[in-house]
Structure formats: structure tokens, C-alpha cells
């Protein structure tokens, strides 16, 4: 993509791909330095735990409720996910998320640098048994 090109997208009505963690993905805009996507996890679902090889992410929850587990070196936390909450996923963080509500859990995420493909994510041991 050229540094002067504009990217304009409308989120797809359904999942375009399934992420390595098992969540549904709607691909949004991208530039040379980052990419954005919407992640959805159905009610009661638990993602697979992963870590990234080269990117870090920032997520912003737009709908639903759930929890995200993150671990990096000696630091570990479980964060409540609600609309308006944002979380960072630094490079090398092991993470997993779950939907604890009755509606889909949706978050918009930005990857820096842009998402390079499914080989980016590596499976790791998680906090909860995955259901997707």
C-alpha cells in the first residue's frame, strides 16, 4: 500500500476469516504501519490461547462482556472486558479471552505492524479450556 493511499472499508456483515485464536474476524483498514480488525466471540465461547511472533495489539471493546487473561514474563492479569475498555497486548504476551455474556463479545483491534498472516500466532497454554 502506498503511503499516500487511502483505505476505506465497511465492516462485513459476517466473519471474513477465523483468527488463530478461534474468534471471528472482520478485516478493517490498514496502512504500512498498522492494521485494524473487529473480533467477535459468540456467547459462552472461550478462545484458544496464543502469543504473537512480531506484532503487538491494542483492543477496544465495543459490545458484550467477558474477560481477557494476559501473561508476560512474571506479570499476569485477568481483565474484565466491557464496552469502553481498552487493553494492550505487548509483543510476547500470552493471551486468551472469553465471552461471559448472553450477546456476542466484540472488540476492535489494531495490530502494529500490520497483521502478516496466520503464522504470526503461536498456540500456548491458556487459563481456561478453549471452546472454539
N, CA, C and O atoms as a GROMACS GRO file, in nm:
protein
  528
    1UNK      N    1   0.084  -0.117   0.000
    1UNK     CA    2   0.000   0.000   0.000
    1UNK      C    3   0.089   0.124   0.000
    1UNK      O    4   0.184   0.132   0.079
    2UNK      N    5   0.062   0.217  -0.084
    2UNK     CA    6   0.136   0.343  -0.091
    2UNK      C    7   0.112   0.424   0.035
    2UNK      O    8   0.005   0.416   0.095
    3UNK      N    9   0.212   0.503   0.076
    3UNK     CA   10   0.197   0.585   0.196
    3UNK      C   11   0.094   0.695   0.177
    3UNK      O   12   0.048   0.754   0.275
    4UNK      N   13   0.056   0.724   0.053
    4UNK     CA   14  -0.044   0.828   0.028
    4UNK      C   15  -0.179   0.772  -0.009
    4UNK      O   16  -0.272   0.848  -0.035
    5UNK      N   17  -0.194   0.640  -0.012
    5UNK     CA   18  -0.322   0.577  -0.049
    5UNK      C   19  -0.418   0.584   0.069
    5UNK      O   20  -0.378   0.571   0.184
    6UNK      N   21  -0.545   0.605   0.038
    6UNK     CA   22  -0.649   0.599   0.139
    6UNK      C   23  -0.710   0.460   0.138
    6UNK      O   24  -0.725   0.400   0.032
    7UNK      N   25  -0.746   0.411   0.254
    7UNK     CA   26  -0.813   0.282   0.268
    7UNK      C   27  -0.946   0.309   0.337
    7UNK      O   28  -0.949   0.365   0.447
    8UNK      N   29  -1.054   0.271   0.275
    8UNK     CA   30  -1.187   0.290   0.332
    8UNK      C   31  -1.260   0.157   0.326
    8UNK      O   32  -1.269   0.096   0.219
    9UNK      N   33  -1.312   0.112   0.438
    9UNK     CA   34  -1.383  -0.016   0.442
    9UNK      C   35  -1.503  -0.007   0.533
    9UNK      O   36  -1.505   0.069   0.630
   10UNK      N   37  -1.602  -0.085   0.501
   10UNK     CA   38  -1.718  -0.104   0.588
   10UNK      C   39  -1.706  -0.247   0.641
   10UNK      O   40  -1.678  -0.340   0.566
   11UNK      N   41  -1.727  -0.264   0.770
   11UNK     CA   42  -1.718  -0.398   0.828
   11UNK      C   43  -1.816  -0.492   0.760
   11UNK      O   44  -1.931  -0.455   0.735
   12UNK      N   45  -1.771  -0.612   0.730
   12UNK     CA   46  -1.857  -0.713   0.669
   12UNK      C   47  -1.968  -0.752   0.767
   12UNK      O   48  -1.952  -0.739   0.888
   13UNK      N   49  -2.078  -0.800   0.714
   13UNK     CA   50  -2.191  -0.839   0.800
   13UNK      C   51  -2.164  -0.970   0.874
   13UNK      O   52  -2.227  -0.998   0.975
   14UNK      N   53  -2.071  -1.048   0.824
   14UNK     CA   54  -2.034  -1.174   0.889
   14UNK      C   55  -1.884  -1.190   0.891
   14UNK      O   56  -1.811  -1.108   0.835
   15UNK      N   57  -1.838  -1.295   0.954
   15UNK     CA   58  -1.694  -1.321   0.964
   15UNK      C   59  -1.633  -1.339   0.825
   15UNK      O   60  -1.689  -1.409   0.740
   16UNK      N   61  -1.519  -1.276   0.803
   16UNK     CA   62  -1.445  -1.294   0.678
   16UNK      C   63  -1.343  -1.406   0.692
   16UNK      O   64  -1.317  -1.480   0.597
   17UNK      N   65  -1.286  -1.418   0.809
   17UNK     CA   66  -1.190  -1.524   0.840
   17UNK      C   67  -1.205  -1.562   0.987
   17UNK      O   68  -1.271  -1.492   1.064
   18UNK      N   69  -1.145  -1.672   1.024
   18UNK     CA   70  -1.138  -1.714   1.164
   18UNK      C   71  -0.993  -1.695   1.208
   18UNK      O   72  -0.901  -1.745   1.144
   19UNK      N   73  -0.975  -1.622   1.318
   19UNK     CA   74  -0.840  -1.596   1.371
   19UNK      C   75  -0.780  -1.724   1.427
   19UNK      O   76  -0.853  -1.818   1.458
   20UNK      N   77  -0.649  -1.729   1.440
   20UNK     CA   78  -0.585  -1.846   1.501
   20UNK      C   79  -0.637  -1.877   1.642
   20UNK      O   80  -0.632  -1.991   1.686
   21UNK      N   81  -0.688  -1.775   1.712
   21UNK     CA   82  -0.744  -1.799   1.846
   21UNK      C   83  -0.887  -1.850   1.841
   21UNK      O   84  -0.943  -1.885   1.945
   22UNK      N   85  -0.948  -1.856   1.720
   22UNK     CA   86  -1.083  -1.908   1.703
   22UNK      C   87  -1.192  -1.802   1.695
   22UNK      O   88  -1.307  -1.835   1.670
   23UNK      N   89  -1.157  -1.675   1.715
   23UNK     CA   90  -1.257  -1.568   1.706
   23UNK      C   91  -1.287  -1.536   1.560
   23UNK      O   92  -1.205  -1.560   1.471
   24UNK      N   93  -1.407  -1.480   1.537
   24UNK     CA   94  -1.446  -1.436   1.403
   24UNK      C   95  -1.382  -1.300   1.376
   24UNK      O   96  -1.373  -1.216   1.466
   25UNK      N   97  -1.336  -1.279   1.252
   25UNK     CA   98  -1.266  -1.156   1.217
   25UNK      C   99  -1.334  -1.087   1.100
   25UNK      O  100  -1.368  -1.150   1.000
   26UNK      N  101  -1.352  -0.957   1.114
   26UNK     CA  102  -1.393  -0.870   1.005
   26UNK      C  103  -1.276  -0.776   0.982
   26UNK      O  104  -1.240  -0.697   1.070
   27UNK      N  105  -1.216  -0.783   0.865
   27UNK     CA  106  -1.097  -0.704   0.833
   27UNK      C  107  -1.138  -0.559   0.809
   27UNK      O  108  -1.232  -0.532   0.735
   28UNK      N  109  -1.066  -0.466   0.871
   28UNK     CA  110  -1.092  -0.324   0.855
   28UNK      C  111  -0.973  -0.260   0.784
   28UNK      O  112  -0.901  -0.329   0.712
   29UNK      N  113  -0.951  -0.133   0.801
   29UNK     CA  114  -0.846  -0.060   0.729
   29UNK      C  115  -0.705  -0.098   0.772
   29UNK      O  116  -0.684  -0.153   0.880
   30UNK      N  117  -0.609  -0.066   0.683
   30UNK     CA  118  -0.468  -0.092   0.712
   30UNK      C  119  -0.382   0.016   0.648
   30UNK      O  120  -0.421   0.080   0.550
   31UNK      N  121  -0.263   0.035   0.706
   31UNK     CA  122  -0.159   0.120   0.648
   31UNK      C  123  -0.029   0.041   0.654
   31UNK      O  124  -0.028  -0.074   0.696
   32UNK      N  125   0.079   0.102   0.613
   32UNK     CA  126   0.208   0.034   0.621
   32UNK      C  127   0.249   0.004   0.765
   32UNK      O  128   0.326  -0.089   0.789
   33UNK      N  129   0.199   0.081   0.861
   33UNK     CA  130   0.244   0.067   1.000
   33UNK      C  131   0.147  -0.005   1.092
   33UNK      O  132   0.182  -0.037   1.205
   34UNK      N  133   0.026  -0.032   1.045
   34UNK     CA  134  -0.069  -0.099   1.131
   34UNK      C  135  -0.192  -0.145   1.055
   34UNK      O  136  -0.219  -0.099   0.944
   35UNK      N  137  -0.266  -0.235   1.117
   35UNK     CA  138  -0.392  -0.283   1.057
   35UNK      C  139  -0.496  -0.294   1.167
   35UNK      O  140  -0.463  -0.304   1.285
   36UNK      N  141  -0.623  -0.290   1.126
   36UNK     CA  142  -0.732  -0.291   1.221
   36UNK      C  143  -0.833  -0.399   1.181
   36UNK      O  144  -0.856  -0.423   1.063
   37UNK      N  145  -0.891  -0.462   1.282
   37UNK     CA  146  -0.992  -0.565   1.258
   37UNK      C  147  -1.091  -0.566   1.373
   37UNK      O  148  -1.063  -0.516   1.482
   38UNK      N  149  -1.207  -0.624   1.347
   38UNK     CA  150  -1.308  -0.644   1.451
   38UNK      C  151  -1.310  -0.792   1.484
   38UNK      O  152  -1.320  -0.875   1.394
   39UNK      N  153  -1.301  -0.824   1.612
   39UNK     CA  154  -1.301  -0.962   1.660
   39UNK      C  155  -1.432  -0.989   1.732
   39UNK      O  156  -1.477  -0.907   1.812
   40UNK      N  157  -1.494  -1.103   1.706
   40UNK     CA  158  -1.619  -1.140   1.770
   40UNK      C  159  -1.608  -1.281   1.826
   40UNK      O  160  -1.560  -1.372   1.760
   41UNK      N  161  -1.655  -1.297   1.949
   41UNK     CA  162  -1.660  -1.427   2.014
   41UNK      C  163  -1.805  -1.450   2.057
   41UNK      O  164  -1.862  -1.366   2.128
   42UNK      N  165  -1.867  -1.562   2.016
   42UNK     CA  166  -2.007  -1.586   2.049
   42UNK      C  167  -2.030  -1.603   2.200
   42UNK      O  168  -1.935  -1.627   2.274
   43UNK      N  169  -2.154  -1.590   2.244
   43UNK     CA  170  -2.185  -1.608   2.386
   43UNK      C  171  -2.135  -1.743   2.438
   43UNK      O  172  -2.153  -1.846   2.374
   44UNK      N  173  -2.073  -1.740   2.555
   44UNK     CA  174  -2.024  -1.861   2.620
   44UNK      C  175  -1.895  -1.918   2.565
   44UNK      O  176  -1.844  -2.016   2.618
   45UNK      N  177  -1.841  -1.859   2.458
   45UNK     CA  178  -1.721  -1.914   2.394
   45UNK      C  179  -1.593  -1.870   2.465
   45UNK      O  180  -1.588  -1.763   2.527
   46UNK      N  181  -1.491  -1.954   2.454
   46UNK     CA  182  -1.358  -1.925   2.506
   46UNK      C  183  -1.258  -1.944   2.393
   46UNK      O  184  -1.256  -2.050   2.329
   47UNK      N  185  -1.176  -1.843   2.368
   47UNK     CA  186  -1.077  -1.851   2.259
   47UNK      C  187  -0.965  -1.947   2.295
   47UNK      O  188  -0.950  -1.989   2.410
   48UNK      N  189  -0.886  -1.982   2.193
   48UNK     CA  190  -0.762  -2.054   2.217
   48UNK      C  191  -0.657  -1.952   2.263
   48UNK      O  192  -0.660  -1.837   2.219
   49UNK      N  193  -0.567  -1.992   2.348
   49UNK     CA  194  -0.461  -1.904   2.396
   49UNK      C  195  -0.349  -1.898   2.292
   49UNK      O  196  -0.310  -2.000   2.236
   50UNK      N  197  -0.300  -1.777   2.266
   50UNK     CA  198  -0.193  -1.757   2.168
   50UNK      C  199  -0.095  -1.652   2.216
   50UNK      O  200  -0.119  -1.581   2.314
   51UNK      N  201   0.016  -1.643   2.145
   51UNK     CA  202   0.110  -1.533   2.157
   51UNK      C  203   0.150  -1.496   2.015
   51UNK      O  204   0.138  -1.578   1.924
   52UNK      N  205   0.196  -1.374   1.996
   52UNK     CA  206   0.235  -1.328   1.862
   52UNK      C  207   0.387  -1.326   1.848
   52UNK      O  208   0.459  -1.303   1.944
   53UNK      N  209   0.434  -1.352   1.726
   53UNK     CA  210   0.578  -1.356   1.697
   53UNK      C  211   0.638  -1.217   1.678
   53UNK      O  212   0.750  -1.192   1.723
   54UNK      N  213   0.565  -1.124   1.610
   54UNK     CA  214   0.627  -0.997   1.570
   54UNK      C  215   0.541  -0.873   1.594
   54UNK      O  216   0.590  -0.761   1.580
   55UNK      N  217   0.414  -0.891   1.630
   55UNK     CA  218   0.327  -0.774   1.644
   55UNK      C  219   0.283  -0.753   1.788
   55UNK      O  220   0.291  -0.844   1.871
   56UNK      N  221   0.236  -0.632   1.815
   56UNK     CA  222   0.164  -0.606   1.938
   56UNK      C  223   0.029  -0.547   1.898
   56UNK      O  224   0.013  -0.498   1.786
   57UNK      N  225  -0.066  -0.554   1.989
   57UNK     CA  226  -0.202  -0.509   1.958
   57UNK      C  227  -0.258  -0.421   2.068
   57UNK      O  228  -0.213  -0.425   2.183
   58UNK      N  229  -0.357  -0.342   2.030
   58UNK     CA  230  -0.442  -0.269   2.123
   58UNK      C  231  -0.585  -0.302   2.085
   58UNK      O  232  -0.623  -0.292   1.968
   59UNK      N  233  -0.665  -0.342   2.183
   59UNK     CA  234  -0.805  -0.375   2.160
   59UNK      C  235  -0.894  -0.276   2.232
   59UNK      O  236  -0.859  -0.223   2.338
   60UNK      N  237  -1.013  -0.251   2.173
   60UNK     CA  238  -1.114  -0.166   2.233
   60UNK      C  239  -1.247  -0.241   2.226
   60UNK      O  240  -1.293  -0.276   2.117
   61UNK      N  241  -1.308  -0.267   2.340
   61UNK     CA  242  -1.432  -0.344   2.346
   61UNK      C  243  -1.550  -0.254   2.309
   61UNK      O  244  -1.567  -0.147   2.366
   62UNK      N  245  -1.631  -0.301   2.214
   62UNK     CA  246  -1.747  -0.223   2.169
   62UNK      C  247  -1.880  -0.286   2.207
   62UNK      O  248  -1.983  -0.218   2.204
   63UNK      N  249  -1.881  -0.415   2.243
   63UNK     CA  250  -2.008  -0.482   2.274
   63UNK      C  251  -1.980  -0.606   2.356
   63UNK      O  252  -1.877  -0.672   2.339
   64UNK      N  253  -2.073  -0.640   2.446
   64UNK     CA  254  -2.066  -0.764   2.522
   64UNK      C  255  -1.985  -0.750   2.650
   64UNK      O  256  -1.945  -0.642   2.690
   65UNK      N  257  -1.964  -0.865   2.711
   65UNK     CA  258  -1.884  -0.868   2.833
   65UNK      C  259  -1.809  -1.000   2.842
   65UNK      O  260  -1.856  -1.104   2.796
   66UNK      N  261  -1.692  -0.993   2.902
   66UNK     CA  262  -1.610  -1.112   2.915
   66UNK      C  263  -1.485  -1.082   2.995
   66UNK      O  264  -1.481  -0.988   3.074
   67UNK      N  265  -1.383  -1.163   2.972
   67UNK     CA  266  -1.255  -1.147   3.043
   67UNK      C  267  -1.141  -1.176   2.946
   67UNK      O  268  -1.155  -1.256   2.853
   68UNK      N  269  -1.028  -1.111   2.971
   68UNK     CA  270  -0.906  -1.142   2.897
   68UNK      C  271  -0.796  -1.174   2.998
   68UNK      O  272  -0.772  -1.100   3.093
   69UNK      N  273  -0.730  -1.288   2.974
   69UNK     CA  274  -0.613  -1.327   3.052
   69UNK      C  275  -0.490  -1.289   2.972
   69UNK      O  276  -0.481  -1.319   2.852
   70UNK      N  277  -0.394  -1.224   3.038
   70UNK     CA  278  -0.266  -1.189   2.974
   70UNK      C  279  -0.152  -1.226   3.068
   70UNK      O  280  -0.160  -1.208   3.190
   71UNK      N  281  -0.044  -1.279   3.007
   71UNK     CA  282   0.076  -1.310   3.085
   71UNK      C  283   0.199  -1.273   3.002
   71UNK      O  284   0.210  -1.312   2.886
   72UNK      N  285   0.288  -1.200   3.063
   72UNK     CA  286   0.415  -1.162   3.000
   72UNK      C  287   0.522  -1.169   3.108
   72UNK      O  288   0.521  -1.090   3.203
   73UNK      N  289   0.616  -1.262   3.092
   73UNK     CA  290   0.722  -1.285   3.192
   73UNK      C  291   0.656  -1.310   3.328
   73UNK      O  292   0.576  -1.403   3.340
   74UNK      N  293   0.687  -1.231   3.430
   74UNK     CA  294   0.633  -1.251   3.565
   74UNK      C  295   0.500  -1.179   3.587
   74UNK      O  296   0.440  -1.193   3.693
   75UNK      N  297   0.455  -1.103   3.490
   75UNK     CA  298   0.331  -1.026   3.503
   75UNK      C  299   0.214  -1.106   3.448
   75UNK      O  300   0.221  -1.159   3.337
   76UNK      N  301   0.105  -1.115   3.524
   76UNK     CA  302  -0.014  -1.188   3.482
   76UNK      C  303  -0.137  -1.116   3.534
   76UNK      O  304  -0.138  -1.067   3.647
   77UNK      N  305  -0.242  -1.108   3.450
   77UNK     CA  306  -0.365  -1.039   3.491
   77UNK      C  307  -0.484  -1.095   3.415
   77UNK      O  308  -0.472  -1.144   3.303
   78UNK      N  309  -0.600  -1.087   3.480
   78UNK     CA  310  -0.729  -1.113   3.415
   78UNK      C  311  -0.805  -0.982   3.422
   78UNK      O  312  -0.826  -0.926   3.529
   79UNK      N  313  -0.847  -0.933   3.305
   79UNK     CA  314  -0.912  -0.803   3.294
   79UNK      C  315  -1.057  -0.823   3.250
   79UNK      O  316  -1.085  -0.899   3.158
   80UNK      N  317  -1.149  -0.753   3.318
   80UNK     CA  318  -1.289  -0.756   3.276
   80UNK      C  319  -1.304  -0.677   3.147
   80UNK      O  320  -1.253  -0.566   3.134
   81UNK      N  321  -1.372  -0.737   3.050
   81UNK     CA  322  -1.397  -0.672   2.922
   81UNK      C  323  -1.542  -0.625   2.918
   81UNK      O  324  -1.635  -0.705   2.932
   82UNK      N  325  -1.559  -0.496   2.898
   82UNK     CA  326  -1.690  -0.432   2.888
   82UNK      C  327  -1.678  -0.323   2.782
   82UNK      O  328  -1.567  -0.280   2.753
   83UNK      N  329  -1.788  -0.278   2.722
   83UNK     CA  330  -1.779  -0.167   2.627
   83UNK      C  331  -1.708  -0.047   2.690
   83UNK      O  332  -1.736  -0.008   2.803
   84UNK      N  333  -1.615   0.010   2.613
   84UNK     CA  334  -1.538   0.124   2.660
   84UNK      C  335  -1.403   0.088   2.719
   84UNK      O  336  -1.322   0.177   2.744
   85UNK      N  337  -1.375  -0.041   2.742
   85UNK     CA  338  -1.247  -0.085   2.797
   85UNK      C  339  -1.149  -0.110   2.683
   85UNK      O  340  -1.184  -0.173   2.583
   86UNK      N  341  -1.026  -0.062   2.699
   86UNK     CA  342  -0.920  -0.096   2.603
   86UNK      C  343  -0.809  -0.169   2.676
   86UNK      O  344  -0.782  -0.144   2.793
   87UNK      N  345  -0.744  -0.260   2.604
   87UNK     CA  346  -0.634  -0.339   2.660
   87UNK      C  347  -0.519  -0.344   2.560
   87UNK      O  348  -0.540  -0.344   2.439
   88UNK      N  349  -0.398  -0.347   2.613
   88UNK     CA  350  -0.281  -0.363   2.527
   88UNK      C  351  -0.233  -0.508   2.536
   88UNK      O  352  -0.245  -0.574   2.639
   89UNK      N  353  -0.178  -0.554   2.424
   89UNK     CA  354  -0.120  -0.689   2.416
   89UNK      C  355   0.023  -0.670   2.363
   89UNK      O  356   0.046  -0.681   2.242
   90UNK      N  357   0.119  -0.643   2.454
   90UNK     CA  358   0.257  -0.622   2.409
   90UNK      C  359   0.316  -0.747   2.343
   90UNK      O  360   0.270  -0.859   2.368
   91UNK      N  361   0.415  -0.727   2.261
   91UNK     CA  362   0.484  -0.837   2.194
   91UNK      C  363   0.527  -0.942   2.295
   91UNK      O  364   0.587  -0.910   2.398
   92UNK      N  365   0.497  -1.068   2.266
   92UNK     CA  366   0.536  -1.179   2.352
   92UNK      C  367   0.435  -1.215   2.459
   92UNK      O  368   0.456  -1.312   2.532
   93UNK      N  369   0.327  -1.140   2.471
   93UNK     CA  370   0.225  -1.168   2.571
   93UNK      C  371   0.146  -1.293   2.533
   93UNK      O  372   0.104  -1.308   2.418
   94UNK      N  373   0.125  -1.381   2.629
   94UNK     CA  374   0.033  -1.494   2.612
   94UNK      C  375  -0.104  -1.440   2.650
   94UNK      O  376  -0.118  -1.376   2.755
   95UNK      N  377  -0.206  -1.466   2.566
   95UNK     CA  378  -0.338  -1.413   2.600
   95UNK      C  379  -0.449  -1.505   2.550
   95UNK      O  380  -0.432  -1.585   2.458
   96UNK      N  381  -0.563  -1.488   2.617
   96UNK     CA  382  -0.682  -1.566   2.587
   96UNK      C  383  -0.801  -1.483   2.633
   96UNK      O  384  -0.792  -1.411   2.732
   97UNK      N  385  -0.913  -1.493   2.562
   97UNK     CA  386  -1.030  -1.420   2.607
   97UNK      C  387  -1.154  -1.507   2.600
   97UNK      O  388  -1.159  -1.607   2.528
   98UNK      N  389  -1.253  -1.466   2.676
   98UNK     CA  390  -1.376  -1.544   2.687
   98UNK      C  391  -1.496  -1.451   2.691
   98UNK      O  392  -1.486  -1.337   2.735
   99UNK      N  393  -1.608  -1.502   2.644
   99UNK     CA  394  -1.734  -1.428   2.646
   99UNK      C  395  -1.817  -1.482   2.762
   99UNK      O  396  -1.857  -1.598   2.762
  100UNK      N  397  -1.842  -1.397   2.860
  100UNK     CA  398  -1.920  -1.436   2.978
  100UNK      C  399  -2.066  -1.391   2.968
  100UNK      O  400  -2.142  -1.412   3.062
  101UNK      N  401  -2.105  -1.330   2.857
  101UNK     CA  402  -2.238  -1.273   2.846
  101UNK      C  403  -2.330  -1.350   2.753
  101UNK      O  404  -2.295  -1.455   2.700
  102UNK      N  405  -2.450  -1.293   2.734
  102UNK     CA  406  -2.552  -1.354   2.651
  102UNK      C  407  -2.554  -1.298   2.509
  102UNK      O  408  -2.632  -1.344   2.426
  103UNK      N  409  -2.469  -1.200   2.481
  103UNK     CA  410  -2.458  -1.144   2.346
  103UNK      C  411  -2.314  -1.159   2.298
  103UNK      O  412  -2.225  -1.183   2.380
  104UNK      N  413  -2.290  -1.144   2.169
  104UNK     CA  414  -2.152  -1.155   2.120
  104UNK      C  415  -2.059  -1.053   2.189
  104UNK      O  416  -2.100  -0.941   2.219
  105UNK      N  417  -1.936  -1.095   2.212
  105UNK     CA  418  -1.832  -1.006   2.262
  105UNK      C  419  -1.757  -0.954   2.141
  105UNK      O  420  -1.702  -1.033   2.064
  106UNK      N  421  -1.755  -0.821   2.122
  106UNK     CA  422  -1.690  -0.762   2.005
  106UNK      C  423  -1.586  -0.660   2.048
  106UNK      O  424  -1.610  -0.579   2.137
  107UNK      N  425  -1.471  -0.666   1.984
  107UNK     CA  426  -1.364  -0.571   2.010
  107UNK      C  427  -1.302  -0.531   1.877
  107UNK      O  428  -1.294  -0.612   1.784
  108UNK      N  429  -1.258  -0.407   1.869
  108UNK     CA  430  -1.181  -0.360   1.754
  108UNK      C  431  -1.036  -0.361   1.797
  108UNK      O  432  -1.001  -0.308   1.902
  109UNK      N  433  -0.951  -0.422   1.715
  109UNK     CA  434  -0.810  -0.433   1.748
  109UNK      C  435  -0.722  -0.372   1.641
  109UNK      O  436  -0.752  -0.378   1.522
  110UNK      N  437  -0.612  -0.312   1.685
  110UNK     CA  438  -0.511  -0.257   1.595
  110UNK      C  439  -0.383  -0.336   1.615
  110UNK      O  440  -0.335  -0.351   1.727
  111UNK      N  441  -0.327  -0.387   1.505
  111UNK     CA  442  -0.201  -0.462   1.507
  111UNK      C  443  -0.090  -0.372   1.454
  111UNK      O  444  -0.107  -0.304   1.353
  112UNK      N  445   0.024  -0.373   1.524
  112UNK     CA  446   0.138  -0.292   1.483
  112UNK      C  447   0.263  -0.378   1.487
  112UNK      O  448   0.297  -0.428   1.595
  113UNK      N  449   0.333  -0.399   1.378
  113UNK     CA  450   0.299  -0.363   1.240
  113UNK      C  451   0.175  -0.440   1.194
  113UNK      O  452   0.117  -0.514   1.273
  114UNK      N  453   0.135  -0.424   1.068
  114UNK     CA  454   0.013  -0.491   1.021
  114UNK      C  455   0.019  -0.643   1.037
  114UNK      O  456   0.127  -0.703   1.033
  115UNK      N  457  -0.097  -0.703   1.054
  115UNK     CA  458  -0.109  -0.848   1.068
  115UNK      C  459  -0.048  -0.915   0.945
  115UNK      O  460  -0.093  -0.890   0.833
  116UNK      N  461   0.054  -1.001   0.964
  116UNK     CA  462   0.121  -1.063   0.849
  116UNK      C  463   0.061  -1.195   0.802
  116UNK      O  464   0.097  -1.243   0.694
  117UNK      N  465  -0.031  -1.254   0.879
  117UNK     CA  466  -0.091  -1.382   0.841
  117UNK      C  467  -0.098  -1.476   0.959
  117UNK      O  468  -0.042  -1.448   1.065
  118UNK      N  469  -0.166  -1.589   0.939
  118UNK     CA  470  -0.192  -1.681   1.050
  118UNK      C  471  -0.066  -1.740   1.114
  118UNK      O  472  -0.073  -1.783   1.230
  119UNK      N  473   0.046  -1.743   1.045
  119UNK     CA  474   0.170  -1.795   1.105
  119UNK      C  475   0.221  -1.703   1.216
  119UNK      O  476   0.312  -1.740   1.290
  120UNK      N  477   0.163  -1.584   1.227
  120UNK     CA  478   0.201  -1.488   1.331
  120UNK      C  479   0.169  -1.539   1.471
  120UNK      O  480   0.244  -1.512   1.565
  121UNK      N  481   0.061  -1.613   1.486
  121UNK     CA  482   0.016  -1.659   1.617
  121UNK      C  483   0.067  -1.798   1.648
  121UNK      O  484   0.065  -1.887   1.562
  122UNK      N  485   0.113  -1.816   1.771
  122UNK     CA  486   0.160  -1.946   1.820
  122UNK      C  487   0.070  -1.990   1.935
  122UNK      O  488   0.042  -1.910   2.024
  123UNK      N  489   0.027  -2.113   1.933
  123UNK     CA  490  -0.054  -2.166   2.043
  123UNK      C  491   0.029  -2.175   2.169
  123UNK      O  492   0.147  -2.212   2.166
  124UNK      N  493  -0.033  -2.142   2.282
  124UNK     CA  494   0.030  -2.153   2.414
  124UNK      C  495  -0.071  -2.212   2.512
  124UNK      O  496  -0.190  -2.221   2.480
  125UNK      N  497  -0.024  -2.252   2.630
  125UNK     CA  498  -0.115  -2.299   2.733
  125UNK      C  499  -0.194  -2.180   2.786
  125UNK      O  500  -0.137  -2.074   2.812
  126UNK      N  501  -0.326  -2.197   2.800
  126UNK     CA  502  -0.411  -2.087   2.844
  126UNK      C  503  -0.461  -2.101   2.985
  126UNK      O  504  -0.424  -2.194   3.058
  127UNK      N  505  -0.544  -2.007   3.023
  127UNK     CA  506  -0.603  -2.004   3.157
  127UNK      C  507  -0.727  -2.093   3.166
  127UNK      O  508  -0.755  -2.153   3.270
  128UNK      N  509  -0.802  -2.101   3.053
  128UNK     CA  510  -0.929  -2.175   3.051
  128UNK      C  511  -0.928  -2.274   2.934
  128UNK      O  512  -0.856  -2.252   2.837
  129UNK      N  513  -1.006  -2.382   2.942
  129UNK     CA  514  -1.019  -2.472   2.826
  129UNK      C  515  -1.088  -2.398   2.711
  129UNK      O  516  -1.193  -2.336   2.731
  130UNK      N  517  -1.031  -2.404   2.592
  130UNK     CA  518  -1.088  -2.337   2.474
  130UNK      C  519  -1.212  -2.413   2.427
  130UNK      O  520  -1.220  -2.535   2.439
  131UNK      N  521  -1.307  -2.337   2.371
  131UNK     CA  522  -1.429  -2.399   2.319
  131UNK      C  523  -1.448  -2.373   2.168
  131UNK      O  524  -1.543  -2.423   2.109
  132UNK      N  525  -1.361  -2.296   2.107
  132UNK     CA  526  -1.372  -2.266   1.964
  132UNK      C  527  -1.256  -2.327   1.888
  132UNK      O  528  -1.248  -2.313   1.766
   0.00000   0.00000   0.00000
